[in-house]
């Protein structure tokens, strides 16, 4: 079909030719380049035109080192050649570093029931359920103090295996503890394990702590 094939070689040629500052990793921009190329493709010669652009990027407007501008058939109209700015193109913006959060997750158990709470209706995992948690790595003493503030009497605190969950731009390092409780406050919903597995939309991130 007469459609543009936009690969790294083609993007390098086009962005240098026009000194384009857009990020070539942006799918919207790549699509835009394809659409613009299709408007100038010579009819019935789409294949030859595409292969020519790809070959130009592979052997003349090369990916590594200085381009061979003196033999490039497009050098008279190339802005990067005219202004000696070829090193700036194509533009590849660095991906934002994933934010890492230490999180202490508490599996509060009252005989056969486990404490859960509902997350906010907006933001990450909106409206889903979660185990009680704190956004930091807590010591046993800090956990005991936290439990008292929640009006929960923990009679046994046992360290569980740590877990990790990765979102697109966020990583949770979860330090998990199982707490057997005697007295409990009214802040949480206490549900049976059967209901937790069947009825409660508990995200995978928190199920890793079980």
ABEGO torsion letter per residue (X at the ends): XBBBBBBAAAAAAAAAAAGBABBAABAAAAAAAAAAAAAABBBGAAAAAAAAAAAAAAAABBABEBBBAAABAAAAABAAAAAGAAAAOBBBBBBBBBBBBBBBBBBBBBEABBBBBBBBABEBGBGBBBBBBBBBBBBAAAAAAAAAAAGBBBABBBBBBBBBBBBAABBBBBBBBBBBBABBBAABBBBBAAAAAAABBBBAAAAAAX
